[in-house]
């Protein structure tokens, strides 16, 4: 206890330097955590996308025809989806969905319509994502649900339409066409790209099969794949590459070239825009990440090293007196390292609180820079909840690295101070 009180006393005695050191550590923790959270927000497991690490997206097609024709797109046809993605080994569930969200008018009889974002999904979609149903249930047969014009609403859409949540069994109008509400789900943040929407209608695969027939490109669909436990994405990509090669050999007879771009994509690959006619370069992205993190983490190391040296210059005489009265070198080094540990803990806590507070209140600044959103309206309206921001591993990684750097930066000046000749130290000789 006396040892701890002595550390506190010395920190209070040099308040300015102590708080500068704490501020530097807090700033580093804050910046590292903020960038780490934003960069990983599109790939960490968050309900209802609780299996993101096992989710792959089958999308994107790139066709070349000599030097005259070069077509690419993120949406595919049903024929292409079935040739490339169905029946893969290691896949637990496969869902075929519309590749884009559609802004449509919702209303109830006699009320003013409002525009909401909707998705067309099949029945397997509800098996891949763990939506929380407030009322009713999902449709389990896409073809029947489509013919019956069934719809699942989000909580916010249900409240706007009926001023309450429990509305399963009622009817609404979508594009002035009557639809039957079969369920209501909890609202999903716009940060979750696969599951965000105000309403969900059934996608009838047979309708697309009749319309598209044997077309391979120019479609409007995407495929969501959920891998089995323990299956690696590279194993699925290898199978898809083999199918691409076979299909490419077939259409080569038409003087067309089908180009493979490492499909299907992981959620991490999708979180960084690369287009449908380029390979996702995650190695380059990771290098950039580590460069940024290294620079940010070096700030407290440089800061504490200079602050420690400055503090020691003011404590040379004190260290000399303690050495003259028999204090061991290890005790002096231990006290100086203890001070830096306490500074790291205080700075880490402040940086952690600042990070959560700032990301919640000004998250749109980070999300806009990260390119997650397509429209400024979404950026202005989004607010992440605590479950998205709070990850112990993020904080612990930043804290442990900062602590190691702080200890390393403090060890050398502490060791040098402990080796000073007591007589020289007392006399103030530097």
N, C-alpha and C positions, 0 to 999 in steps of 0.2 A: 504493500500500500504506500509506504514511504517513497519507494522507487517511482511509483506512478505519480505521486504528488510532486516529486521533484521535476518530472517531465513537464507536468502542467505548469509549474512555477516558471520554468525556463521559457516555455512557450508564451506565457503571459508577459514575461519580462521583455520579450522582443516581438511585440504584437504585430507591428507592420510586416516584418519579414515572415512571420508565421502565417498571417492571413494572405499574403501574396502567394506563398507556397500552397496553401489550401485552395486558393482560387485557381491556380494553375492546374492542380490535380482535378478539381471539380469541372473546369472547362474541358479538359481532355476526356474525362469520363462522359460528360454530356455530349460532346461532338461524336465520339466513337459510338456510343450507344444509339444516338439519333440516326446516324448514317447506317449503322448495322441493322436497326429495326426497320427502317424504310426500305433498305435493299432486300431484306428477307421477308417483308410483309407479304409478298406475292407467292412465297413458296413454303412458309411454315404451315403446319396443320392447325386450322381454325374452323370450328363448326360454323356452317354445315359442311365445309370442305375439310373434314377432319382426317381425310386420307390423301392429302395433297402429295405426300411423298410416294404414293402408289398410283397417282393419276397421270395419264398421258393423253395428249390431244392429237388426234389424227386429223391434220388439216394441211392445207398448202399444196399447190400443184404448179409445176413449172414445165411448160412445153415450148420447145423451139422447133421452128420449121425453116431450115436454111438460115440465111441472113436477113430474111424479110419479116419473119413472124416470131415474136418472142412474147408469150403470154404467161402470166402468173396470177395466182389468187389464193387467198387464205381459205376460201370455201370450196367444197368439192361436191361432186354428184353422188347419188346413191350407188350407181354402178361402180364408180371408182372406189367408194368406201367399202363396198362388199368384196371387190376383188383384192383390195390391199389389206383390210383390217379385220375382217370376220374370220373366226376359226383359228386365231393365233394361240399357240401354246403359252401358258403362263398368265392368261387373262381371266380374271374372275367375272367381270361384268363388262358389257359393251353397250353404250347408249348412242343413238343417232339423234342429233338435235339440229335445229337451225343455227347457222354459224353466227348470226347477229341478233341483237335485241331489236325489237320493233316498237316504235312509239305509236300507240293506238289510243283511240278515244273510248273511255269507259263511262258508263252512266247507269242509272236506274230509271225506271219509267217515270217520266215527268220531271226529271232533274237535269240540271246542266251537266254536260259531259266534261271530263277532264282528261288530259293526255297522260298516259302511264307507259312505262317500259314493260314489254312482255316478251316471253320466250316460248318457242315451240319445242316440246321435249317428248320423248317416248316414255313408256312405262318403266324401262330400266333405269332411267335418270334418277328416279326416287330410291333406287337400290344402291346407287353409287354415293349419293350425298345424303347426309343425315339431317334433313330439315326437321325442325320442331313444329309439329302440327298442333295448333291451338284448338282447331275444330275440324271435324270431318276426317278425310283420309285422301291419299293420292289416288289417281286413276291407275288401275292395274292392267288395263287393256287399251293401248293407244288407239287402235282402230275403232273400238266401240266408243271410247271417250270422244273421239273426233266426230263420229256420226251423231252422237248425242250432244255435241257442243258443250263439253265439260270444261270447267276452268277452276284452277286453284288460285286463290288470292293471297296477297301478303296482308299482314295485320293492318298496315297503314292504308292500303287500298280498301280493305273491308270497312274500316272506320270512316273513311271519306265517303264511301257509298251508302253505308247503313248506320253510321254512328255507333257501331258495336263490333265485337270480334266474332261472336258465335252466329255465323251467317250461312253455314253449310245447308244446302237444300233450297236456298233462295235463287232468284234469277237476276241477271244483270244484262246490260246491252253492251256488246263489243262491236264497234263500227256499225252501230244501229242494228246489230243482229243479236237475238236472244241467246244467252249462254246460261248454263246451270252450274252454280257453285257447288263443288264437291268437297272442298277443304280450304282451310285458312292456315298459313304458315307464319312463323315469326319473321319479322323484317330481317333482311340481310344487308350488310354494308356494301356500298358500291365498290369497296376495296376487293371484294370477292367476285372476281370476274365470271366464274363459271355458274354462280348461283344467284347473283343479284337480279332482281326483277320485281315488278309489282303484281304481275299475274303470269300464269303458266297455262298454256293450252296444249292439247294433244297433237302430236305430229303423226299423221297417218302415212307410214312408210309406203304403202301400196299406191297412194296417190302420186308420190314422187317417182315411183317405179314406172307408172303409166306415162307420166309426163316426160321424164328424162330418157326412158328406154335404155339404150346402150351408150348414151353419151358419157365420155370420160372426163370432160372439163366443162367449165361454165356453170357450175352448180351453186347451191346455197346452203350446203350442209357441213357439219363437222362431226367427228366421232370422238367420244370420250371413253377412254379405256381405263379400267381399274385393275392393276396387276394383283396377282395373288401374293400373299405374304412371302417374303424372302426372294421374290423374283427381281432381278436387276433390269433396269431400263435398256441396257445394252443388249440383253438377250432378246427383247422384243424388237428393238431396232434392227438387229441382225436378220430376223425373220422378215420384217417389212422390206429391208433392202433386197432380199432374195426375190420377193414378189415384184418389187419395182423393176428389177433386172429382167424378169420374165415378161412383164407387161411392156417394158421399153423395147424388147426384142420384137414383140408383136407389132407395135405401132411404127417401128422403124421402117417397115414395108411401105408406110404411107409418107415416108420422107419426113417424119417427125421424131423429135428427140425428147424423151421424158427424163427429167433430171431429178435425182434424189437429193434431198437436203436434210438428212438425218431425222426424218419423221419416224415415229410420232414424237412430239415434243414434250419434255418434262415441264412442270410448272415453273421451274427456275429458268429454263430456256425461254418460255413464253413471257416471263416478266421483263425481259429486255428485248426491245424492238429490233428485229433483224430483217423483217420482210419475208415474203414467200419465195423469193428467188435467191436467197443467200443462206449459207450454213450458219447456225448459231455458234458464235465464237466465244464460248464460256471461258476458255483459258485466258484470253485477252482481258475479259471482264474481271476475272479473279485477280490477275496481276495488278490491274488498276485499283481494285479493292485493297489489296495488301499494301500498295504504295501509299494510298490515302490513310489507312489505319496506322501504318508505321510512322508517317509524319505526325499524325495526331497524338500518337502515344509517346513520341519522343519529346513532345512539349513539356510534360511534367518532369521527365528525366533531366532535361537541360535546366528547367526551372529550379527543381529541387537541388540539383548539384550546385548551382550558383548560390542559392539561398543557404545551403548548408555551409559552404565555404565562408559566406558572409557572416553567418551566425558564429562560426568557429573563430573568426578573427576577433570577435568581440568577447570571446570566452577563453582566450588563450591563458590569461592569468588564472582563471578559475580552474582550468584543467591542470595547470602547473601546481597549484596548491593541493588539489586532490591527489595528484601523483606523489607530491612530497609527503603527504600523510598516509601513503601506502595504498592508494586506490590502484587496482589492477587495470591493465590495458583493456581486458575483456569487459570490465564494468563500464569503462568510458565508452567503448565502442557500442556496448549494449544499450546504454542510455541514448546515444545519438541515433541509433537505429530505431529505438523505441519511439523517439520523437517523430521520426519519419513515418513509422507505421501508423501512429495516431493521426498524423497529417493526412496520410492516404485514406484512412477510414473516414475521417470527417469530410475530406474533399470528395470521396467516392459517394457518400450519402447525399451530400448537397448536389453533386452532379446527377445522381440517379433521380432525385426528386425534380430537379430542373428539367431533365429530359422528358419525364412523363408529363409534367405540367405544360411544357412548351409544345410537345407533339400533340397534345390534346387540343390546345387553344390555337396553335398556328400550324397544324399539321398540313394544311393545304399548300404551304410554301415548300415543304419537303416533297409532298406527293406530286406537285406540279413539276418540280425539278427532276423527279424520278421518271416522269413520263407515263405514270400509271393511267392517267385519265385522258380521254379524248376531248372532253368538253369542259370549258371553264365553269359551267353550271354545276357539274358534279363536284368539282374541286371546292366550290364555295359552300356546298351543302354537306359535304362529308365530315363526319366526326368519328374517329376510331374509338372503339370501346377498350376498356382496360385489358381484356383478354387478348387483344391484338398487340398491345404495346408491352405488356408485362411478360417477360421471359427471363427467368432466373439465370439461364445459361448466358444470355447476352450480357447481363450485368456482371456476372462472375468472371467471364472471359476478360472484359475490359478492366475489372477491378484487379484481378490476379496479375495481368500483364503490367498494369500501372504500378502495382505493389512491387513486382520484381524489378522494374526499371527504377523505381524510387530507392529501393534497397541498394541496387548496384551503384546508383549515382551517389548515395550517401556513404557507402562502405569505404571508398578510397579516402575522402577527406576525414572521415572518422578514424580510420587506421593511422593516417598521417598525424592527426592531432594527438592520438594516444601515444605516439612514439617521440613526441617532443621532449627535449630535456627539461626537467622540472624547473631548474634554475633559469633557463632561457625563457620558459613560458611565463614564470612569475615576473621576470623583469620586463616582459612585453616585447622581447626580441622576436621578429618575424623571420 
